[in-house]
């Protein structure tokens, strides 16, 4: 019975991470179709970047199940496509150029932190597991406010939210069975309830 539960839990981890990875594709295709990322908040994108990068490094430091070490780099790559779209489809205004500098500075800082951690210059790598949790508690609030203020979900993919919600459901179940680290479990529960709010916004404003 124990083996069966562990097998099912690991299967859930696999399914959850595959869905989580694929969840960005609907948003990428929507951006491409409307030739814009104006439906997304810059704070939401930047917070997602910081949270995902921290989670990626944490997966290797804490030696999480192998699937995390495969899916997280792919998810980070897909997120980088959205960042590319953000500026490729922009109107190239002076404000966009200032925002681009913020993005580049943010990316430089992230890579510097990763360098110090992996070269052993700092032993604070375990704290990275809580960074996505801390960021996750507020990172989607600007996106929620953007939707609320515009009274519209135009440019925001419903499939992105549905797939994310499904992924968090699977991973929360698996985490409880496999006794995954507290940051992982807390982040999954946070993601589940936040995406429920997004789903409610789609129902109200669609």
C-alpha positions as CSV (number, residue, x, y, z in Angstrom):
1,X,0.0,0.0,0.0
2,X,2.9,2.4,0.9
3,X,4.6,1.7,-2.4
4,X,1.4,2.3,-4.3
5,X,0.8,5.7,-2.6
6,X,4.4,6.7,-3.3
7,X,4.1,5.7,-6.9
8,X,0.9,7.6,-7.3
9,X,2.4,10.7,-5.6
10,X,5.4,10.6,-7.9
11,X,3.1,10.3,-10.9
12,X,1.2,13.3,-9.6
13,X,4.4,15.3,-9.3
14,X,5.2,14.4,-12.9
15,X,1.7,15.3,-14.2
16,X,1.7,18.5,-12.1
17,X,5.0,19.7,-13.4
18,X,4.2,18.9,-17.0
19,X,0.9,20.8,-16.8
20,X,2.7,23.6,-15.0
21,X,5.3,23.8,-17.8
22,X,2.5,23.7,-20.5
23,X,0.4,26.4,-18.7
24,X,2.5,29.2,-20.2
25,X,2.0,28.1,-23.8
26,X,-1.6,29.5,-24.0
27,X,-0.4,32.9,-22.8
28,X,2.5,32.8,-25.3
29,X,0.1,32.0,-28.2
30,X,-2.4,34.6,-27.1
31,X,0.4,37.2,-27.0
32,X,1.4,36.2,-30.5
33,X,-2.1,36.2,-31.8
34,X,-3.0,39.7,-30.5
35,X,0.6,41.0,-31.0
36,X,0.6,42.4,-27.5
37,X,1.3,41.7,-23.8
38,X,-0.8,44.6,-22.5
39,X,-3.1,42.2,-20.7
40,X,-0.2,41.4,-18.4
41,X,1.2,43.5,-15.5
42,X,4.9,44.2,-15.6
43,X,5.1,43.6,-11.9
44,X,3.4,40.2,-12.4
45,X,6.0,39.3,-15.1
46,X,9.0,40.5,-13.0
47,X,7.7,38.8,-9.8
48,X,7.2,35.5,-11.8
49,X,10.7,35.8,-13.1
50,X,12.2,36.3,-9.6
51,X,10.1,33.5,-8.1
52,X,10.8,31.0,-10.8
53,X,14.5,31.7,-10.8
54,X,14.7,31.2,-7.1
55,X,12.7,28.0,-7.3
56,X,15.0,26.7,-10.1
57,X,18.1,27.2,-8.0
58,X,16.4,25.8,-4.9
59,X,15.4,22.6,-6.8
60,X,19.1,21.8,-7.3
61,X,20.3,22.9,-3.9
62,X,17.7,20.8,-2.0
63,X,18.0,18.0,-4.5
64,X,14.3,17.9,-5.2
65,X,12.8,15.0,-7.3
66,X,14.4,14.8,-10.8
67,X,11.3,16.1,-12.6
68,X,11.8,19.5,-10.8
69,X,15.3,19.8,-12.3
70,X,13.9,19.2,-15.8
71,X,10.7,21.2,-15.8
72,X,11.9,24.3,-13.9
73,X,14.5,25.2,-16.5
74,X,12.0,24.7,-19.3
75,X,9.4,26.8,-17.5
76,X,12.0,29.5,-17.0
77,X,12.8,29.4,-20.7
78,X,9.1,29.8,-21.6
79,X,8.8,32.7,-19.2
80,X,11.8,34.3,-21.0
81,X,9.7,34.1,-24.2
82,X,7.0,36.1,-22.6
83,X,9.5,38.7,-21.5
84,X,10.8,38.8,-25.0
85,X,7.3,39.3,-26.3
86,X,6.8,42.1,-23.8
87,X,9.3,44.3,-25.5
88,X,9.1,42.9,-29.1
89,X,5.4,43.9,-29.2
90,X,5.8,47.2,-27.3
91,X,5.5,50.6,-28.9
92,X,9.2,51.3,-28.2
93,X,8.3,54.4,-26.1
94,X,10.7,56.1,-23.7
95,X,8.9,54.5,-20.8
96,X,9.3,51.0,-22.3
97,X,13.1,51.7,-22.6
98,X,13.2,52.5,-18.9
99,X,11.2,49.4,-18.0
100,X,13.6,47.3,-20.2
101,X,16.6,48.6,-18.1
102,X,14.7,47.5,-14.9
103,X,14.3,44.0,-16.4
104,X,18.0,43.8,-17.4
105,X,19.1,44.9,-14.0
106,X,16.8,42.4,-12.4
107,X,18.2,39.6,-14.5
108,X,21.8,40.6,-13.8
109,X,21.1,40.5,-10.0
110,X,19.5,37.1,-10.2
111,X,22.5,35.6,-12.1
112,X,24.9,37.2,-9.6
113,X,23.1,35.6,-6.7
114,X,23.1,32.2,-8.4
115,X,26.8,32.5,-9.1
116,X,27.6,33.3,-5.4
117,X,25.4,30.4,-4.2
118,X,26.8,27.8,-6.6
119,X,30.4,28.8,-6.1
120,X,30.0,28.4,-2.3
121,X,30.5,32.1,-1.5
122,X,27.2,32.1,0.5
123,X,25.3,29.3,2.3
124,X,21.9,31.0,2.2
125,X,20.7,28.9,-0.7
126,X,18.1,27.2,1.4
127,X,16.3,30.5,1.8
128,X,15.6,30.5,-1.9
129,X,12.8,28.0,-1.3
130,X,10.9,30.7,0.7
131,X,11.5,33.5,-1.8
132,X,9.0,32.1,-4.3
133,X,6.5,31.8,-1.4
134,X,7.1,35.3,-0.3
135,X,6.9,36.7,-3.9
136,X,3.9,34.4,-4.6
137,X,1.9,36.0,-1.8
138,X,1.7,39.3,-3.6
139,X,3.1,38.8,-7.2
140,X,-0.4,38.3,-8.7
141,X,-2.1,41.1,-6.8
142,X,-1.0,43.7,-9.5
143,X,-2.4,41.4,-12.2
144,X,-5.7,41.0,-10.2
145,X,-5.9,44.8,-9.8
146,X,-5.1,45.3,-13.5
147,X,-8.0,43.1,-14.4
148,X,-10.3,44.7,-11.8
149,X,-9.4,48.2,-12.9
150,X,-9.9,47.5,-16.6
151,X,-13.0,45.3,-15.9
152,X,-11.6,43.1,-18.6
153,X,-9.5,39.9,-19.0
154,X,-8.5,40.8,-22.6
155,X,-4.9,39.6,-23.2
156,X,-4.9,37.3,-20.2
157,X,-5.3,33.6,-21.1
158,X,-8.0,31.6,-19.4
159,X,-6.2,28.3,-20.3
160,X,-3.1,29.6,-18.5
161,X,-5.1,29.9,-15.3
162,X,-7.0,26.6,-15.7
163,X,-3.8,24.6,-16.3
164,X,-2.0,26.4,-13.4
165,X,-4.9,25.5,-11.1
166,X,-4.9,21.9,-12.2
167,X,-1.1,21.7,-11.7
168,X,-1.2,23.1,-8.2
169,X,-4.0,20.6,-7.3
170,X,-1.9,17.6,-8.4
171,X,1.3,18.9,-6.8
172,X,-0.4,19.7,-3.5
173,X,-1.7,16.2,-3.3
174,X,1.7,14.7,-4.1
175,X,3.5,17.0,-1.7
176,X,1.3,15.8,1.2
177,X,2.1,12.2,0.4
178,X,5.8,12.6,-0.3
179,X,6.3,15.0,2.6
180,X,8.0,17.6,0.3
181,X,9.7,20.6,1.9
182,X,7.4,23.1,3.6
183,X,8.2,25.9,1.0
184,X,7.0,23.7,-1.8
185,X,3.8,22.8,0.0
186,X,3.0,26.3,1.1
187,X,3.7,27.6,-2.5
188,X,1.4,25.1,-4.0
189,X,-1.5,25.9,-1.6
190,X,-0.9,29.6,-2.3
191,X,-0.9,29.1,-6.0
192,X,-4.1,27.0,-5.8
193,X,-6.1,29.7,-4.0
194,X,-4.7,32.6,-6.1
195,X,-5.7,31.0,-9.3
196,X,-9.2,30.4,-8.0
197,X,-9.4,34.2,-7.6
198,X,-8.3,34.6,-11.2
199,X,-10.9,32.1,-12.4
200,X,-13.5,34.1,-10.5
201,X,-12.4,37.2,-12.4
202,X,-12.8,35.5,-15.7
203,X,-16.3,34.4,-14.8
204,X,-17.2,38.0,-13.7
205,X,-15.5,40.0,-16.5
206,X,-15.6,37.6,-19.5
